[in-house]
Amino acid sequence: MAFSTFPAMRRAATDLSILEQLFKGDREQIHQWLELYLEQAQDQFTALSKFQEAGDAEGLALTIHDLRPQTHYLGAHHMLELLVALGELVKREGTAPWRARVDEIRALSMEIETELRAFLNRS
């Protein structure tokens, strides 16, 4: 049985059913993975902004690459789409024109963090 991190009133930014399958429903392992994600993710999202501002396409591309599996496991489909699109743009055109996309990703990361913390507090 899949569970979401957000009440049914609003479409959630995450769907933890992938983690539930990966950990065979073991809520303790899911909680541990989520806590580890929450400890590390904001540093990675901050790095996106820093690399974009510095014009470091390689650093930006590597950070995007590192974030993609995590967002997949969280069932954060919209975030994954944004990361894939930004990764392709960076490969083709570098970092300069994509500040708005990085800002959108950072904002969504905060929404995801809020959902995950609420889930952990409820469980």
Residue, then its C-alpha position, 0 to 999 in steps of 0.5 A: m500500500a503506497f503512502s504519500t507525504f502530504p494530505a489528499m487535499r493538495r497534490a503532493a510534491t513527493d510519492l514515497s511508494i518507490l522507497e516503500q518498495l525499495f525497503k519492502g515497507d520497512r518504515e524505520q528504514i524509510h525514516q532513516w533514508l529520509e532523515l539522511y536525505l534531509e541532512q544532505a539535500q539542502d547543501q546540494f541545492t545550495a551548490l546548484s545556485k553557487f555553481q550557476e552563479a559562478g558559471d561552473a557548468e561542470g559543477l552544476a551538471l555533476t550536482i544535477h546528476d547527484l540529485r536525480p536518483q534521490t528525487h526519483y526515490l522520493g517520487a518527486h516527479h516534477m523535481l526530476e523533470l526540472l533537473v533533467a531539463l536543466g541538465e540538458l540545457v547546461k550541456r547545450e548552453g552552459t550556466a548563464p541563462w538558467r538562474a530562474r530554473v535553478d531558483e524554481i528547483r530550490a523553491l521546490s526543494m523547500e516544498i519537498e523538505t516541508e512535506l518530508r518533515a511533516f511526514l516524519n513528524r506524523s509517523 
